[in-house]
Every structure is written in C-alpha cells, then in structure tokens.
Amino acid sequence: MRSFTEESNFFASVDPEELAERFGTPLYVYNESILRDRMRSVMGMITKYPYTVNYSMKANSNLALLKIAKEEGLNCDAMSEGELRLLQLAGFPAERIFFVPNNVSDEEMKFAADSGIMVSLDSLDQLDRYGTLFPGTECCVRINPGIGAGHHKKVITAGKHTKFAVALDDVETVHEIAKKHDLKIVGLNQHVGSLFMQIDPYVAAVKSILDVALEFPDLKLIDFGGGIGTPYHKLTGEEAFPMQDLHDALEPVLDEFVSAYGYAPLFKSEPGRYCVAESAVILGRVYARKSNAGVRYLGTDVGMNVLARPSLYDSWHDIEILRNGKSITTGETEEITVTGNICESGDVLAKDRTLPVAKDGDLICVLDAGAYGYSMAYTYNTRVRPAEVLLSTNGSVRLIRRRETFEDLIALQCDTTEF
C-alpha cells in the first residue's frame, strides 16, 4: 500500500507518535513546505496579465497560516467581519483584502467600508442597501455565470440552484441601481463551486463573466473565483489538478478579452482549498474495534466535530494507519468503517474502507485536512477542539493553536437574572 506521508516526507524528522503524545489527539498537523509549494503553484495560473491570488479565509483562518500567505504575496477574501478582523490582525493592508459577503447587515458593510476594504455585493437588495449607505463610492458585484461545478450539490455556488450572486438576467438592474446611487462598479466576481478537477467548467465560467464585463466600462478588477480541486484519492493514484493546462487554456481567452476591452484589469482567483488542503493531516487515536451485523467498526477520537466534511458532504479523505510512528504499508488488510466518538449515527469518517488491520493504540492519519477542517470544527457533545501544530521549514515544531479546555467551553456562559 502507498503512504503519502512517507512519499512526501510529511513529518520530516518528527515522530508523529511523539506529536500525538505531546499535544494529544485528535491533532491537526501542518507542513509548511507543502503549504508554500501549493501557494506558489497557483500564483502561476495567470502570468501574462496583472494577477493576484485571493486566499479564501473560510478554508482555514489560522493566523500563522495567514501570515505565510501574506509572505508568499497572496491577497485574501473574507466573508464576515470576524474574518476581516483576523486579516487585519495578520497584517494585511486594506488593499489586499476583498470582502465578498452573503446576506450581511449594514454594520458589517460599514465596518468594511470604514476600513477602506473593497466590497462585493451579492444581490440587488444588498447593492441597493450599500448605495443608500455609501452613495457615490466604488464597489463590486458578484455575478452568477450560470455555470456551477463541485463535488456535491451543497458546494455548487453558481448555476440555477444556488443562493449566491446576481443572475445574468438582472445585470441591467445592476446598472440602474448603480446610477440611482451614483455608485461606480469597479469590479466583478464569481464563484462556480468547490472541488472540481477538470478545467472545462472553470474556463467556461471565465468566458461567461468576461462577456458580462464588456457591459461595465472602467473595471479595475475581475475575480474568477475558485473551486480548484485537491486529489483526495491520492493513495489510489488520483493526479493533481492540471494547473499548467488551466494556464494554457486561459491565456487565449484573456487575450481575446483584453483586445476587445482595451486594457487588462487586475485578474483574481480564489483557490482557498487548493492552497491549504494537502498541507495538513489529522492524527487520531484508535480506541475500539467492534462488529455489528457483520460490519466491522474502528472507533477513534476523530469525530464529526473535528472533521465535519464526511458527515456534511459524504467527502472522502484517505486514511493511513500508523504504528510506532510509521505508516503501515504491508501486511493484512480488512474492510472496515472508521467512526468517531460523537453520539450520532452520522459520525462516520470513512465507510467500508480497505485499510491495514489496526489495533487499539494505533494512530490514524487523515490526509488532506487543511481546508474546511479546523475552520468547520465545533464543540458538540461538549468536546474541546483540537490543537494545531506547524512543522516549519527550519525543522521546528510550532504550536499555532492550543487545545481548548473545559474552561474555554464554559467561559461565555452566564448565570444571572439581571438585565
């Protein structure tokens, strides 16, 4: 059997068993070299014209990782005031932040505007409200290109069945609202979905938004969105996203647009998952084995509260079994369902998976957990969220988020009748 952690030298000179004993399990472990490599890769998506990568905070908002993104020259997009504040704390200046909210309050719009951060409006309603609050200013509009893509219907963010963005049929109304409030539309953005591994849907969506852009003179930016996938089935040979193929396919499309438009605005992308997913694993401990009605179960401490994606989207994450700090790649295998420690029947990490035979005390290593992992973790069953550590390029181990405590969980609770 293959081992990604060994082939990629993920843990370098660090013993994963020592990490588990020192910081406890479950534990998020990040590899800085892999993180920087993926960030640099996506920077090459467009090379002929002005281009920036907008790292999507919702994928992973750890401050240490945000600072690395800043060092690598990435910009960031945010969905909430909290994300904006984290980016400010990480040192991002206003001009490197893009606020792309959905159904937000006047207060959140005002926070962004007062901070000098460019805002994109997600609906005609929100555009009208923004114009009422800030007449005569600049803003962007999120467009639904009519093309959606993704690994699950819950992550498709464009097309006919989505809550996001302004429909193509409503573009004329965008102009009317902008004129009403003397708004200047200086940018367009879109997002077709999450986790696609073929370039065709993305190229088609780029063509669609560029067609819309021809109706907006004097644009400063066009954000093509993201959704670029990660090979979650890497242990069985799934190949990486063909970034060079996307670069080659986009260049003539951009050439044609720039020729027609008269100049090249700043082009952007939002590949949050692609940047960070492969840079992290989750280490968990095996605590039980059982069999019910002929189905084998492996009980671990990696519950749906630690990694929500499998229970939410039926997502696949490759799993390695580690014993004495080494991945088991030979010997007997079995078909087994890996579960967590949460009191829900849906707390299944991997169903009917062929894995090396594990025993109590072994570690499971869940791959590709850097995106929508910790950022979606929660405290159901009053379980604390795990620690996060970073394996730095200089060989050191950095604790970048401590494990929560019971005291943390109850800190916000009140026992008072006074109002």
N, C-alpha and C positions, 0 to 999 in steps of 0.2 A: 504494500500500500504506500501511496505517496504521503509525504509530510511537507506541507507548505512552510511550517515554522523552521524546519531543518534546511530545506532548499533555499529559503530566503535568509537564513541565519537570523531569524526574527529576534531571538532572545540574546544574540551575540554571545558574550561570555557570562551572561547572567543565568543562574539556575532558576527556572520557573517555580520549582518547589520551594526554593528559598524566598521568592517573591510572595508566594501564597502563605508561607508561614509568617513572614514579616508583616504583611499588610492585611492578611485574612482573605477569605473568599466569600462571595464572588469578588473578583478584582478585574478592573479594566487596565490593560497594559498597552501602551502606545509605543511605536517605533518611530523615532524622529526622522531617521534616514528615509524610510518608506514614505512618510508624510511629505517631506520636502520633494522627493522624487515625483510624486503624483502632482503636486502643485506646479512644479516646473514643466511637467509634461503638458498640462492643459494650457499653460501660457503660450504654447506653440500652435494652438488651434487656428489662430489668425496671425499672420506675420507681415502681410503686405500693407496693412492699413492700421490706423490707431486702434488699439485693442486693450481691454483690461479684463481680468477675471474677477468676478464678484463672488467671493466665497460666501455660501449661504449659511448664515448663523444657525438656522434651525437644525442643520445636520449635526453640529457639535459646537457648543458655545463655551468650552473651557478656555479660560483666559490665557493659559500658557500656549494653547494651540493657536488662538487668535493672534498672539504676538508673533508666532512663527509665520503665520500667513502674512502679517504686515511686513516682516523682514524679507519675505520672498516676493514682495511687490504686489500682492493681491489686494484688491479692494473688497468690500463686504456689502451684502444686502441684509436688511433686517425686516422683521415682521411685526415688531412690537416696541413699545417704549423701553421695556426691560432689555431687549436686545440692543437697542440704540445706546443705552447707558453702558452696557458691557463693552461695546465697541469703543466708546469714548474712554472707558477705563483702560482698555488695551492700547490706547494711544492713537487710534485712527482719527485723523482730522475730518472735518465735515465733508470736504470734497471727495473723500474716499469712502463715503457711506451712502447707500441708496436705500430709501425707506419704501418698501413695497407691501403695504398693509392690506388687510381684508376686513371690511366692516368695522372700522375703528371709530372711536369717539373724537369729538372736537379737541379734547385735551391732548390726545396722542398726536393729532395733526399739529397742534400748536407747539408741542414740545419739539417736534422735528423742525418745523418752520423757524422757531426761535433759535434753534441750534444751527441754522444755516444748512440743513440737510435736504437734499433733493427728495421730493415726494412723488410717488406714482399713485394715481387714483384708480381704483379697481372697479368702479361703477359710475354710471351717470349721476346717481344720487350723491356719491362721495365727491365727484368732481364739482357738482353744484354747491355742496357744502363748503368745499375748500375755496371755491371762488367767492362765496359770501364772506368767509373768514379772512381771506387774503387776496382781495381784488388787485389786479394789476401786477401780479407776480408770475414767476415761472413755475411750471410743474410738468409732470409726465403722465401718461395714460397707459394702463395695461390693456392690451388688446387680446381678444380670443381669436387665434388664427383659424379656428375651425378644424384644427387637426390635433388630436390627442394621442399620447403614447405612454406606455408604462406597463409594469409587470402585474398590476392589479387595478381593478376599477376604482379603488379608493385613492390611488395616487395619480390618476389621469386628471390633469388640471386644465385641459382645453378640449375643444370639441363641443358636442351638443349637450352632454350631460355633466355639467360642472357648475359650481357656484362662482367661479372665478372670471374676472375680466369683462371688458366691454365687447359685445358682439360686433362682428363686422357690419351688420345691418344698421348699427347705431353710430357709426363713425360720423355721419353728417350731424347728428345731435351733439356730438363732442364739440364740433366747430361752433355750433350755436351757443352752447353753454360757455365756451371759452370767450366768445365775442360778448356775451351778456356781462361777464365779469372782468373783461379786459385781461384774461389770462393768456399767457404765451405758452403754448405746448412746445416744449423743447426736447422732449424725448418720448419714445415708445418702448414698451417692454412686453414680454410674453413669457409663458412657461407651459410647455406642452405636456409635461408629466415627469415621472421619475422612474429611472432604471430601464432604459431601453438600450439594446446592444447593437442595433443596426443604425446606420447613418441616414437612411432614406426619410424617416418621419421628421427628423430634425432639419434636414436640408429643405424639405417641403414647407415646414413651418417658417424657416428663414425667408424663403421666397414669398410666402404669404404676407409676413409683416413688412417686408421691403416694398411690396406692392402698396400697402397701406401708407407707408412712409412717404411715397410720392405725393400723397394728398396733404402733407404737412411740410410747408417750407421752413427752412432755417432750423432744422433739428440739430441739437448738439450731441445726442446720443441715441443709439438703438440697442436695446438689450434683447438678445436672442433667447435668454432663459437657459435652462439646464435640463437635467434629467439623464445626463450621460451615465451609463451603467458601469457596474463593477462585476467581475466574474465571480459570482458567489459559488459556482460549481467548479472551482479551480482544481479540486482534488481528483476530479474525473476529466480534466483536460480542457475545461472551458477557457477560451482565449480572451485576452484583454480587449477592451473596446478599441476599435481601429482608429485611433486619433489621427494618424497621418492620412488615412483615407478621407476622414472628415475635412481635414485641412485642404486636401486636394480638390474635394467636391465643392467646398465653399468659395474658393478663390475666384473661379469664373462667375459665380453668382454675384459676388461682391463687385467684381469688375464691371459687370453689366449695370448694376445699380448705381455705382459711383459715376459712371459715364452719363447715365440718364439724370441723376440728381445734381451733378455739377461739382460735388466735393464729397469727401468721406467724413461723416460724423464719427464720433467715438463709438466703436462697436464693443459690446459687452457680452459675457456669458455668465451663467450661474451654476457651475458644476460642483455643488457642495458635496454630494455623495462621492463623486469621483476623487476628490481631493483627499478625503479622510477615511473612507470605509476600510480600505485594506491596511491602514496603519495601526489597527487595534485588534486585540483579541480579548476574550473574557476567560479568565481562569476560574473554574468552579470545582467543587469537591464532590465526589461520589459518596453518597451516604446510605444507599439502599438498593437492593435488587428484589424484584418480585415478579410473579406471573399470575395474571388474571385471565381466565378463559383462553388459555393458550398464548396470550400476548405477553411478551417479556417487557418489563419496565426497568429503566435505570433512573433512580431517584437522585437528584443533585440539588445544589443550592442556587442554581441559575434559574430563577423563576421568571414568570412573565413580567414581574415588577422590575427585574434587572434588564431584560431584553424583551421589549413588547412586540417587535416586528412579527415573529412567528404566530402569535395569537391574533394579531390585528390583520395581517395580510397573508397568512399561510406562507410566510417567507422562509426561504431555505438559507441555512448557514451551515457550511461544512464544519465538522467536528473531528478533532483529534483526541485520542486518549493518551495521557502522559503518565508514566510510572517512573519514579525515581528521577524526575526531571527530564525524561526522554520520551519522545513520541514513539508509540508502539506501531511499527510498520510491518511486522511479520507475525506469524502465528495464527491461532484460531480466530475466526470472526463469528458474529451472530447478528441476526436481525432483531433490533430492539428499539423501543420507543423511549426517548430521553425526556424526562419531565423535571419540573422544578418543585419548589416547596410551598406553593401557594394553594389555598383551598378553593380551587376552581378546576372543573374538568377540562377547561380550555388551556390549562397551564402545561402545554406541550411544546418543548423546544425542538424536537425532531421526531417524526413519526416513521416507524418501520425502517429504521436506518441500519445499514450494514456497517458494523463497527468492530474493532478488536474487542475481545471479551474483557470487560472491565470488572474490577472488584472494588469493594469498599476501600476508601482511602486514596484511590487514584484521582488524578486531576482530569477534568475535561477541558479542552481548549476550543472555544467557539471562535471561528475565524470571521474576519470582515465585520467587526462590530463597532468600527469607529464612527459610522454615520447612523443617526437615528437610534443610537444605543443609549448612552447615558442621558442624552438630551430628552429622551422619552421615558426614562426610568421614573418610578413612583414608589409610594410607601404603603401600598395595600398590605393588609394583614399586620400593619404596624411593624413592617420590616425596614430597616435602615438601608439607605442607598450605599453602594459600594465606594471604595476608594478608587482613584485613578493615578497611575504612575506612568512616567515617561522614560523610556530608555533613550538617553541622549546620545548624540553623535560622538561625544567625548568619552563614552563608556560609563558615565554615571547613571544612577537611578534617581529620578526626581519624583517626589510625591507632589502631584499637581492638584489633587483634591483629596482631603482626608475622608475617611469613612464617617458617615453620620453616626450619631449616638442617640440613645433613647431620649436624652435631654434635648437634643435638637428637635426631635419629633414633637415634643410637647411644649416647646418654647413659645409658640404662638397661641396656645390655648389659655382661656381666661375663665376665672370663676368669680363672677361679680354680677350683682343685680343693679349696679349703679350705671345710669346713662345720662 
